[in-house]
Amino acid sequence: MSDDINNMEKEYTNAQFRVVVDLQKKLKRVEEENEHLKKLLEQSSPVVGFKVDDIVPGITNEQLICEVQIKLLKDRAMVAELSKEEAQKLQIYVDVLQRVKRKEGDELKVDNIDTSELLNLVEIK
């Protein structure tokens, strides 16, 4: 009986050892694959680290994004009617673009605002 228990213990120990060895092999293979994929990623897509000012001097990121998105929506509207979501996005881009352009230099003087400009300011906000 003790021989049976010793054999079972040996079998159980051997089975555990085989599981550990198999897991170590799998781990090594996955780590090698991970390193290979990292190298492929670095080679295929270099990190782009530039600002909008490097491309188009004097334009903010917000302005560029708004103008590009408005252009895309305009092109889409030429082919088909814009959805409600697209129309809302367009309104948001236009509002942001107006605010950005107003910040750039079109500062309003408070003492001489006519009624139409005042109404325009209220509509934007």
PyRosetta script that sets phi, psi and omega in degrees:
from pyrosetta import init, pose_from_sequence

init()
pose = pose_from_sequence("MSDDINNMEKEYTNAQFRVVVDLQKKLKRVEEENEHLKKLLEQSSPVVGFKVDDIVPGITNEQLICEVQIKLLKDRAMVAELSKEEAQKLQIYVDVLQRVKRKEGDELKVDNIDTSELLNLVEIK")
pose.set_psi(1, -41.4)
pose.set_omega(1, 178.8)
pose.set_phi(2, -66.6)
pose.set_psi(2, -29.9)
pose.set_omega(2, 175.9)
pose.set_phi(3, -66.5)
pose.set_psi(3, -38.1)
pose.set_omega(3, 177.7)
pose.set_phi(4, -64.0)
pose.set_psi(4, -42.0)
pose.set_omega(4, 179.9)
pose.set_phi(5, -66.6)
pose.set_psi(5, -41.7)
pose.set_omega(5, 178.1)
pose.set_phi(6, -63.1)
pose.set_psi(6, -40.4)
pose.set_omega(6, 178.4)
pose.set_phi(7, -65.1)
pose.set_psi(7, -42.1)
pose.set_omega(7, 179.1)
pose.set_phi(8, -64.8)
pose.set_psi(8, -40.1)
pose.set_omega(8, 177.8)
pose.set_phi(9, -63.6)
pose.set_psi(9, -41.8)
pose.set_omega(9, 179.3)
pose.set_phi(10, -64.4)
pose.set_psi(10, -43.4)
pose.set_omega(10, 178.7)
pose.set_phi(11, -63.0)
pose.set_psi(11, -43.6)
pose.set_omega(11, 179.4)
pose.set_phi(12, -64.0)
pose.set_psi(12, -43.0)
pose.set_omega(12, 178.1)
pose.set_phi(13, -63.6)
pose.set_psi(13, -43.4)
pose.set_omega(13, 178.1)
pose.set_phi(14, -63.7)
pose.set_psi(14, -40.3)
pose.set_omega(14, 178.8)
pose.set_phi(15, -64.4)
pose.set_psi(15, -43.2)
pose.set_omega(15, 177.0)
pose.set_phi(16, -61.7)
pose.set_psi(16, -42.9)
pose.set_omega(16, 179.9)
pose.set_phi(17, -61.4)
pose.set_psi(17, -43.9)
pose.set_omega(17, 179.1)
pose.set_phi(18, -62.4)
pose.set_psi(18, -40.4)
pose.set_omega(18, 178.4)
pose.set_phi(19, -62.4)
pose.set_psi(19, -44.9)
pose.set_omega(19, -180.0)
pose.set_phi(20, -62.7)
pose.set_psi(20, -44.2)
pose.set_omega(20, 179.8)
pose.set_phi(21, -62.9)
pose.set_psi(21, -44.3)
pose.set_omega(21, 178.7)
pose.set_phi(22, -61.7)
pose.set_psi(22, -43.3)
pose.set_omega(22, 179.3)
pose.set_phi(23, -65.2)
pose.set_psi(23, -37.6)
pose.set_omega(23, 177.0)
pose.set_phi(24, -64.6)
pose.set_psi(24, -39.5)
pose.set_omega(24, 177.2)
pose.set_phi(25, -63.4)
pose.set_psi(25, -44.9)
pose.set_omega(25, 179.3)
pose.set_phi(26, -63.2)
pose.set_psi(26, -41.6)
pose.set_omega(26, 179.0)
pose.set_phi(27, -61.9)
pose.set_psi(27, -44.0)
pose.set_omega(27, 179.7)
pose.set_phi(28, -62.8)
pose.set_psi(28, -43.4)
pose.set_omega(28, 179.8)
pose.set_phi(29, -63.1)
pose.set_psi(29, -42.5)
pose.set_omega(29, 180.0)
pose.set_phi(30, -66.5)
pose.set_psi(30, -40.0)
pose.set_omega(30, 177.9)
pose.set_phi(31, -63.9)
pose.set_psi(31, -40.9)
pose.set_omega(31, 177.2)
pose.set_phi(32, -64.4)
pose.set_psi(32, -42.3)
pose.set_omega(32, 178.4)
pose.set_phi(33, -63.7)
pose.set_psi(33, -40.7)
pose.set_omega(33, 178.3)
pose.set_phi(34, -60.9)
pose.set_psi(34, -46.3)
pose.set_omega(34, 177.9)
pose.set_phi(35, -61.4)
pose.set_psi(35, -41.7)
pose.set_omega(35, 179.0)
pose.set_phi(36, -62.1)
pose.set_psi(36, -43.9)
pose.set_omega(36, 180.0)
pose.set_phi(37, -66.4)
pose.set_psi(37, -37.2)
pose.set_omega(37, 176.6)
pose.set_phi(38, -62.2)
pose.set_psi(38, -42.4)
pose.set_omega(38, 178.7)
pose.set_phi(39, -64.4)
pose.set_psi(39, -41.8)
pose.set_omega(39, 177.9)
pose.set_phi(40, -61.9)
pose.set_psi(40, -41.3)
pose.set_omega(40, -179.9)
pose.set_phi(41, -64.4)
pose.set_psi(41, -43.3)
pose.set_omega(41, 179.7)
pose.set_phi(42, -64.3)
pose.set_psi(42, -37.3)
pose.set_omega(42, -178.8)
pose.set_phi(43, -74.8)
pose.set_psi(43, -35.3)
pose.set_omega(43, -172.5)
pose.set_phi(44, -86.1)
pose.set_psi(44, -33.7)
pose.set_omega(44, -176.9)
pose.set_phi(45, -132.0)
pose.set_psi(45, 95.5)
pose.set_omega(45, 178.5)
pose.set_phi(46, -66.4)
pose.set_psi(46, 149.2)
pose.set_omega(46, -179.8)
pose.set_phi(47, -71.7)
pose.set_psi(47, 128.1)
pose.set_omega(47, 179.8)
pose.set_phi(48, -95.9)
pose.set_psi(48, 116.9)
pose.set_omega(48, -177.8)
pose.set_phi(49, -126.6)
pose.set_psi(49, 67.2)
pose.set_omega(49, 178.1)
pose.set_phi(50, -128.9)
pose.set_psi(50, 159.4)
pose.set_omega(50, 178.6)
pose.set_phi(51, -103.0)
pose.set_psi(51, 164.5)
pose.set_omega(51, 179.5)
pose.set_phi(52, -62.1)
pose.set_psi(52, -35.8)
pose.set_omega(52, 179.8)
pose.set_phi(53, -60.5)
pose.set_psi(53, -28.0)
pose.set_omega(53, 177.3)
pose.set_phi(54, -68.3)
pose.set_psi(54, -32.0)
pose.set_omega(54, -178.5)
pose.set_phi(55, -86.2)
pose.set_psi(55, -54.4)
pose.set_omega(55, -177.5)
pose.set_phi(56, -126.5)
pose.set_psi(56, 99.7)
pose.set_omega(56, -178.8)
pose.set_phi(57, -63.4)
pose.set_psi(57, 142.5)
pose.set_omega(57, 176.0)
pose.set_phi(58, 84.6)
pose.set_psi(58, 10.2)
pose.set_omega(58, 179.8)
pose.set_phi(59, -123.9)
pose.set_psi(59, 138.8)
pose.set_omega(59, -179.2)
pose.set_phi(60, -85.3)
pose.set_psi(60, 163.0)
pose.set_omega(60, 177.1)
pose.set_phi(61, -59.6)
pose.set_psi(61, -43.4)
pose.set_omega(61, -178.9)
pose.set_phi(62, -60.4)
pose.set_psi(62, -43.7)
pose.set_omega(62, -178.5)
pose.set_phi(63, -64.9)
pose.set_psi(63, -44.1)
pose.set_omega(63, -180.0)
pose.set_phi(64, -62.6)
pose.set_psi(64, -46.0)
pose.set_omega(64, -179.6)
pose.set_phi(65, -60.9)
pose.set_psi(65, -46.3)
pose.set_omega(65, -179.4)
pose.set_phi(66, -61.9)
pose.set_psi(66, -45.3)
pose.set_omega(66, -178.3)
pose.set_phi(67, -65.0)
pose.set_psi(67, -39.9)
pose.set_omega(67, 179.0)
pose.set_phi(68, -65.9)
pose.set_psi(68, -45.5)
pose.set_omega(68, -179.0)
pose.set_phi(69, -66.3)
pose.set_psi(69, -38.1)
pose.set_omega(69, 177.1)
pose.set_phi(70, -63.3)
pose.set_psi(70, -40.9)
pose.set_omega(70, 178.7)
pose.set_phi(71, -63.0)
pose.set_psi(71, -43.4)
pose.set_omega(71, 178.6)
pose.set_phi(72, -62.5)
pose.set_psi(72, -43.1)
pose.set_omega(72, 179.0)
pose.set_phi(73, -67.4)
pose.set_psi(73, -35.4)
pose.set_omega(73, 177.6)
pose.set_phi(74, -63.1)
pose.set_psi(74, -44.3)
pose.set_omega(74, 179.0)
pose.set_phi(75, -63.1)
pose.set_psi(75, -39.2)
pose.set_omega(75, 178.9)
pose.set_phi(76, -67.1)
pose.set_psi(76, -37.3)
pose.set_omega(76, -179.0)
pose.set_phi(77, -69.2)
pose.set_psi(77, -25.6)
pose.set_omega(77, 178.1)
pose.set_phi(78, -68.7)
pose.set_psi(78, -26.7)
pose.set_omega(78, -177.4)
pose.set_phi(79, -93.3)
pose.set_psi(79, -42.0)
pose.set_omega(79, -177.0)
pose.set_phi(80, -149.5)
pose.set_psi(80, 165.0)
pose.set_omega(80, 179.1)
pose.set_phi(81, -68.1)
pose.set_psi(81, 140.7)
pose.set_omega(81, 178.3)
pose.set_phi(82, -72.8)
pose.set_psi(82, 145.4)
pose.set_omega(82, 175.4)
pose.set_phi(83, -74.7)
pose.set_psi(83, 170.5)
pose.set_omega(83, 179.9)
pose.set_phi(84, -61.2)
pose.set_psi(84, -42.1)
pose.set_omega(84, 179.4)
pose.set_phi(85, -62.9)
pose.set_psi(85, -42.7)
pose.set_omega(85, 179.4)
pose.set_phi(86, -66.0)
pose.set_psi(86, -38.5)
pose.set_omega(86, 178.1)
pose.set_phi(87, -65.2)
pose.set_psi(87, -38.6)
pose.set_omega(87, 177.2)
pose.set_phi(88, -65.7)
pose.set_psi(88, -41.3)
pose.set_omega(88, 177.0)
pose.set_phi(89, -61.5)
pose.set_psi(89, -42.9)
pose.set_omega(89, 179.1)
pose.set_phi(90, -59.0)
pose.set_psi(90, -45.1)
pose.set_omega(90, 179.2)
pose.set_phi(91, -61.2)
pose.set_psi(91, -41.7)
pose.set_omega(91, 178.9)
pose.set_phi(92, -63.0)
pose.set_psi(92, -46.6)
pose.set_omega(92, 179.8)
pose.set_phi(93, -61.5)
pose.set_psi(93, -41.2)
pose.set_omega(93, 179.2)
pose.set_phi(94, -64.3)
pose.set_psi(94, -43.7)
pose.set_omega(94, 178.9)
pose.set_phi(95, -61.2)
pose.set_psi(95, -46.6)
pose.set_omega(95, 179.7)
pose.set_phi(96, -62.9)
pose.set_psi(96, -42.5)
pose.set_omega(96, -179.8)
pose.set_phi(97, -62.9)
pose.set_psi(97, -40.8)
pose.set_omega(97, 177.6)
pose.set_phi(98, -63.3)
pose.set_psi(98, -41.9)
pose.set_omega(98, 178.9)
pose.set_phi(99, -64.6)
pose.set_psi(99, -41.7)
pose.set_omega(99, -180.0)
pose.set_phi(100, -63.9)
pose.set_psi(100, -45.3)
pose.set_omega(100, -179.6)
pose.set_phi(101, -66.7)
pose.set_psi(101, -34.2)
pose.set_omega(101, 178.6)
pose.set_phi(102, -67.4)
pose.set_psi(102, -37.8)
pose.set_omega(102, 179.0)
pose.set_phi(103, -66.4)
pose.set_psi(103, -31.7)
pose.set_omega(103, -174.4)
pose.set_phi(104, -64.6)
pose.set_psi(104, -24.0)
pose.set_omega(104, -178.3)
pose.set_phi(105, 170.3)
pose.set_psi(105, -9.8)
pose.set_omega(105, -179.8)
pose.set_phi(106, -89.1)
pose.set_psi(106, 50.0)
pose.set_omega(106, 179.5)
pose.set_phi(107, -69.0)
pose.set_psi(107, 130.9)
pose.set_omega(107, -178.1)
pose.set_phi(108, -85.9)
pose.set_psi(108, 141.5)
pose.set_omega(108, 173.9)
pose.set_phi(109, -88.1)
pose.set_psi(109, 128.9)
pose.set_omega(109, -173.2)
pose.set_phi(110, -67.5)
pose.set_psi(110, -34.0)
pose.set_omega(110, -175.0)
pose.set_phi(111, -70.2)
pose.set_psi(111, -24.6)
pose.set_omega(111, -174.7)
pose.set_phi(112, -125.1)
pose.set_psi(112, 55.0)
pose.set_omega(112, 177.2)
pose.set_phi(113, -97.6)
pose.set_psi(113, 124.7)
pose.set_omega(113, 177.0)
pose.set_phi(114, -83.5)
pose.set_psi(114, 169.9)
pose.set_omega(114, -172.0)
pose.set_phi(115, -61.9)
pose.set_psi(115, -40.6)
pose.set_omega(115, -177.8)
pose.set_phi(116, -65.6)
pose.set_psi(116, -39.7)
pose.set_omega(116, 177.8)
pose.set_phi(117, -66.5)
pose.set_psi(117, -38.8)
pose.set_omega(117, 178.6)
pose.set_phi(118, -63.8)
pose.set_psi(118, -42.8)
pose.set_omega(118, 177.4)
pose.set_phi(119, -65.1)
pose.set_psi(119, -37.6)
pose.set_omega(119, 178.0)
pose.set_phi(120, -62.7)
pose.set_psi(120, -41.2)
pose.set_omega(120, 178.2)
pose.set_phi(121, -63.8)
pose.set_psi(121, -40.3)
pose.set_omega(121, 179.3)
pose.set_phi(122, -66.1)
pose.set_psi(122, -38.9)
pose.set_omega(122, 179.7)
pose.set_phi(123, -66.0)
pose.set_psi(123, -37.2)
pose.set_omega(123, -177.9)
pose.set_phi(124, -67.4)
pose.set_psi(124, -41.8)
pose.set_omega(124, -177.0)
pose.set_phi(125, -86.5)
pose.dump_pdb("model.pdb")
